[in-house]
């Protein structure tokens, strides 16, 4: 596997491998509804007939549904854990 450098803080590189280009595009569309993203790049999967799609998402510019989920899923440290154990 080739080595890649990590994206800038707040960004995530997303790689989707799907049986068809349409399925890969559907996954990318869901991500775009949640996060700002770059233009997708797609490539054939050699010998398998599938599609590999790549895009970069900006998690600092989340749309409302993703922002709500991200904020509610953040761990607040030991105080949060202790209140659940009590």
Backbone as JSON Lines, residues from 0, in Angstrom:
{"i":0,"aa":"X","n":[0.85,-1.18,0.0],"ca":[0.0,0.0,0.0],"c":[0.89,1.24,0.0]}
{"i":1,"aa":"X","n":[0.55,2.21,-0.79],"ca":[1.37,3.42,-0.85],"c":[1.12,4.32,0.34]}
{"i":2,"aa":"X","n":[2.18,4.99,0.77],"ca":[2.1,5.86,1.94],"c":[1.52,7.21,1.53]}
{"i":3,"aa":"X","n":[0.58,7.72,2.32],"ca":[0.0,9.03,2.08],"c":[0.19,9.88,3.31]}
{"i":4,"aa":"X","n":[0.39,11.18,3.09],"ca":[0.48,12.07,4.24],"c":[-0.93,12.38,4.73]}
{"i":5,"aa":"X","n":[-1.02,12.64,6.01],"ca":[-2.32,12.94,6.63],"c":[-2.84,14.28,6.11]}
{"i":6,"aa":"X","n":[-4.15,14.41,5.97],"ca":[-4.72,15.69,5.55],"c":[-4.57,16.73,6.65]}
{"i":7,"aa":"X","n":[-4.8,17.97,6.32],"ca":[-4.75,19.06,7.29],"c":[-5.76,18.83,8.4]}
{"i":8,"aa":"X","n":[-5.53,19.45,9.54],"ca":[-6.45,19.34,10.68],"c":[-7.86,19.72,10.26]}
{"i":9,"aa":"X","n":[-8.83,18.93,10.66],"ca":[-10.22,19.2,10.34],"c":[-10.69,18.59,9.03]}
{"i":10,"aa":"X","n":[-9.79,17.97,8.28],"ca":[-10.14,17.36,7.01],"c":[-9.98,15.85,7.09]}
{"i":11,"aa":"X","n":[-10.73,15.13,6.27],"ca":[-10.62,13.68,6.19],"c":[-10.64,13.26,4.73]}
{"i":12,"aa":"X","n":[-9.73,12.38,4.37],"ca":[-9.72,11.78,3.04],"c":[-10.65,10.57,3.08]}
{"i":13,"aa":"X","n":[-11.59,10.5,2.15],"ca":[-12.55,9.4,2.13],"c":[-12.36,8.63,0.82]}
{"i":14,"aa":"X","n":[-12.25,7.31,0.95],"ca":[-12.1,6.43,-0.2],"c":[-13.25,5.43,-0.17]}
{"i":15,"aa":"X","n":[-14.02,5.39,-1.25],"ca":[-15.16,4.49,-1.36],"c":[-14.88,3.52,-2.5]}
{"i":16,"aa":"X","n":[-15.05,2.25,-2.24],"ca":[-14.96,1.24,-3.3],"c":[-16.33,0.59,-3.39]}
{"i":17,"aa":"X","n":[-16.92,0.63,-4.59],"ca":[-18.27,0.12,-4.78],"c":[-18.35,-0.71,-6.05]}
{"i":18,"aa":"X","n":[-19.4,-1.51,-6.16],"ca":[-19.59,-2.37,-7.32],"c":[-19.9,-1.56,-8.59]}
{"i":19,"aa":"X","n":[-20.47,-0.36,-8.41],"ca":[-20.82,0.45,-9.58],"c":[-20.55,1.93,-9.31]}
{"i":20,"aa":"X","n":[-20.36,2.71,-10.36],"ca":[-20.16,4.15,-10.18],"c":[-21.35,4.82,-9.49]}
{"i":21,"aa":"X","n":[-22.57,4.35,-9.77],"ca":[-23.76,4.96,-9.17],"c":[-23.78,4.78,-7.66]}
{"i":22,"aa":"X","n":[-23.43,3.61,-7.19],"ca":[-23.4,3.36,-5.75],"c":[-22.36,4.26,-5.09]}
{"i":23,"aa":"X","n":[-21.19,4.38,-5.68],"ca":[-20.13,5.25,-5.14],"c":[-20.6,6.7,-5.1]}
{"i":24,"aa":"X","n":[-21.29,7.15,-6.15],"ca":[-21.8,8.53,-6.18],"c":[-22.85,8.77,-5.1]}
{"i":25,"aa":"X","n":[-23.68,7.77,-4.83],"ca":[-24.7,7.91,-3.79],"c":[-24.05,8.11,-2.42]}
{"i":26,"aa":"X","n":[-23.0,7.37,-2.14],"ca":[-22.28,7.53,-0.87],"c":[-21.66,8.92,-0.79]}
{"i":27,"aa":"X","n":[-21.04,9.37,-1.88],"ca":[-20.44,10.71,-1.91],"c":[-21.49,11.79,-1.69]}
{"i":28,"aa":"X","n":[-22.68,11.61,-2.25],"ca":[-23.75,12.6,-2.09],"c":[-24.18,12.72,-0.63]}
{"i":29,"aa":"X","n":[-24.26,11.6,0.07],"ca":[-24.61,11.64,1.5],"c":[-23.55,12.42,2.27]}
{"i":30,"aa":"X","n":[-22.28,12.16,1.97],"ca":[-21.2,12.89,2.64],"c":[-21.27,14.38,2.34]}
{"i":31,"aa":"X","n":[-21.58,14.75,1.09],"ca":[-21.67,16.16,0.72],"c":[-22.82,16.87,1.41]}
{"i":32,"aa":"X","n":[-23.87,16.15,1.75],"ca":[-24.99,16.76,2.48],"c":[-24.61,17.06,3.92]}
{"i":33,"aa":"X","n":[-23.59,16.35,4.41],"ca":[-23.18,16.52,5.8],"c":[-21.97,17.42,5.97]}
{"i":34,"aa":"X","n":[-21.07,17.42,4.99],"ca":[-19.81,18.17,5.11],"c":[-19.48,18.86,3.79]}
{"i":35,"aa":"X","n":[-18.78,19.99,3.91],"ca":[-18.21,20.61,2.72],"c":[-17.17,19.64,2.18]}
{"i":36,"aa":"X","n":[-17.05,19.53,0.87],"ca":[-16.1,18.57,0.32],"c":[-15.53,19.05,-1.0]}
{"i":37,"aa":"X","n":[-14.44,18.4,-1.4],"ca":[-13.84,18.67,-2.69],"c":[-14.61,17.92,-3.76]}
{"i":38,"aa":"X","n":[-14.3,18.19,-5.0],"ca":[-14.87,17.44,-6.11],"c":[-14.39,16.0,-6.01]}
{"i":39,"aa":"X","n":[-15.26,15.08,-6.23],"ca":[-14.87,13.67,-6.14],"c":[-14.03,13.27,-7.35]}
{"i":40,"aa":"X","n":[-13.17,12.29,-7.13],"ca":[-12.36,11.7,-8.19],"c":[-12.7,10.23,-8.23]}
{"i":41,"aa":"X","n":[-12.97,9.69,-9.4],"ca":[-13.3,8.27,-9.46],"c":[-12.39,7.55,-10.44]}
{"i":42,"aa":"X","n":[-12.15,6.29,-10.13],"ca":[-11.24,5.44,-10.9],"c":[-11.83,4.05,-10.98]}
{"i":43,"aa":"X","n":[-11.59,3.34,-12.09],"ca":[-12.04,1.95,-12.13],"c":[-11.21,1.09,-11.19]}
{"i":44,"aa":"X","n":[-11.83,0.07,-10.62],"ca":[-11.11,-0.89,-9.81],"c":[-10.61,-1.96,-10.78]}
{"i":45,"aa":"X","n":[-9.31,-2.08,-10.89],"ca":[-8.72,-2.95,-11.91],"c":[-9.2,-4.38,-11.82]}
{"i":46,"aa":"X","n":[-9.7,-4.88,-12.94],"ca":[-10.08,-6.27,-13.08],"c":[-11.34,-6.7,-12.34]}
{"i":47,"aa":"X","n":[-11.93,-5.83,-11.54],"ca":[-13.1,-6.24,-10.75],"c":[-14.4,-5.6,-11.24]}
{"i":48,"aa":"X","n":[-14.32,-4.63,-12.12],"ca":[-15.51,-3.98,-12.64],"c":[-16.14,-2.98,-11.71]}
{"i":49,"aa":"X","n":[-15.52,-2.67,-10.59],"ca":[-16.07,-1.71,-9.64],"c":[-15.5,-0.32,-9.84]}
{"i":50,"aa":"X","n":[-15.79,0.56,-8.91],"ca":[-15.35,1.95,-8.95],"c":[-14.75,2.33,-7.62]}
{"i":51,"aa":"X","n":[-13.64,3.05,-7.66],"ca":[-13.05,3.64,-6.46],"c":[-13.26,5.14,-6.56]}
{"i":52,"aa":"X","n":[-13.83,5.72,-5.53],"ca":[-14.11,7.16,-5.5],"c":[-13.37,7.77,-4.33]}
{"i":53,"aa":"X","n":[-12.77,8.92,-4.53],"ca":[-12.02,9.61,-3.48],"c":[-12.5,11.05,-3.39]}
{"i":54,"aa":"X","n":[-12.61,11.55,-2.17],"ca":[-12.91,12.96,-1.95],"c":[-12.39,13.36,-0.58]}
{"i":55,"aa":"X","n":[-12.25,14.65,-0.38],"ca":[-11.8,15.2,0.89],"c":[-12.96,15.96,1.51]}
{"i":56,"aa":"X","n":[-13.26,15.66,2.78],"ca":[-14.33,16.38,3.47],"c":[-13.74,17.3,4.53]}
{"i":57,"aa":"X","n":[-14.38,18.43,4.72],"ca":[-13.98,19.43,5.71],"c":[-14.91,19.29,6.91]}
{"i":58,"aa":"X","n":[-14.43,18.65,7.96],"ca":[-15.27,18.42,9.14],"c":[-15.5,19.67,9.97]}
{"i":59,"aa":"X","n":[-14.77,20.75,9.67],"ca":[-14.99,22.0,10.39],"c":[-16.17,22.77,9.81]}
{"i":60,"aa":"X","n":[-16.65,22.37,8.65],"ca":[-17.78,23.03,8.01],"c":[-18.9,22.02,7.8]}
{"i":61,"aa":"X","n":[-19.37,21.46,8.89],"ca":[-20.42,20.44,8.83],"c":[-21.78,21.09,8.65]}
{"i":62,"aa":"X","n":[-22.62,20.42,7.9],"ca":[-24.01,20.84,7.75],"c":[-24.74,20.52,9.06]}
{"i":63,"aa":"X","n":[-25.92,21.03,9.25],"ca":[-26.62,20.89,10.53],"c":[-26.8,19.45,11.01]}
{"i":64,"aa":"X","n":[-27.27,18.51,10.19],"ca":[-27.44,17.15,10.72],"c":[-26.12,16.56,11.24]}
{"i":65,"aa":"X","n":[-25.04,16.76,10.51],"ca":[-23.74,16.23,10.96],"c":[-23.23,16.99,12.16]}
{"i":66,"aa":"X","n":[-23.43,18.3,12.19],"ca":[-22.96,19.1,13.32],"c":[-23.62,18.64,14.61]}
{"i":67,"aa":"X","n":[-24.93,18.41,14.57],"ca":[-25.65,17.95,15.76],"c":[-25.12,16.61,16.23]}
{"i":68,"aa":"X","n":[-24.91,15.69,15.28],"ca":[-24.4,14.37,15.64],"c":[-22.98,14.46,16.2]}
{"i":69,"aa":"X","n":[-22.13,15.25,15.56],"ca":[-20.74,15.38,16.02],"c":[-20.68,15.98,17.42]}
{"i":70,"aa":"X","n":[-21.46,17.02,17.66],"ca":[-21.44,17.67,18.98],"c":[-21.98,16.74,20.06]}
{"i":71,"aa":"X","n":[-23.0,15.97,19.77],"ca":[-23.56,15.09,20.78],"c":[-22.7,13.86,21.02]}
{"i":72,"aa":"X","n":[-21.82,13.53,20.08],"ca":[-21.0,12.33,20.23],"c":[-19.62,12.61,20.83]}
{"i":73,"aa":"X","n":[-19.29,13.88,21.04],"ca":[-17.98,14.22,21.61],"c":[-17.91,13.78,23.07]}
{"i":74,"aa":"X","n":[-16.79,13.2,23.45],"ca":[-16.57,12.76,24.82],"c":[-16.06,13.95,25.62]}
{"i":75,"aa":"X","n":[-16.62,14.2,26.79],"ca":[-16.28,15.38,27.59],"c":[-15.29,15.08,28.7]}
{"i":76,"aa":"X","n":[-14.63,13.96,28.65],"ca":[-13.63,13.65,29.67],"c":[-14.19,12.79,30.78]}
{"i":77,"aa":"X","n":[-13.46,12.71,31.88],"ca":[-13.8,11.83,32.98],"c":[-15.12,12.2,33.65]}
{"i":78,"aa":"X","n":[-15.45,13.47,33.73],"ca":[-16.69,13.89,34.39],"c":[-17.9,13.25,33.69]}
{"i":79,"aa":"X","n":[-17.86,13.19,32.36],"ca":[-18.95,12.58,31.61],"c":[-19.03,11.09,31.92]}
{"i":80,"aa":"X","n":[-17.9,10.43,31.96],"ca":[-17.88,9.0,32.24],"c":[-18.37,8.72,33.65]}
{"i":81,"aa":"X","n":[-17.94,9.53,34.63],"ca":[-18.32,9.31,36.03],"c":[-19.81,9.49,36.23]}
{"i":82,"aa":"X","n":[-20.43,10.44,35.52],"ca":[-21.86,10.67,35.7],"c":[-22.67,9.49,35.17]}
{"i":83,"aa":"X","n":[-22.15,8.74,34.2],"ca":[-22.84,7.58,33.67],"c":[-22.7,6.38,34.6]}
{"i":84,"aa":"X","n":[-21.61,6.32,35.36],"ca":[-21.38,5.19,36.22],"c":[-22.15,5.29,37.54]}
{"i":85,"aa":"X","n":[-22.47,6.51,37.93],"ca":[-23.07,6.79,39.21],"c":[-24.36,6.14,39.43]}
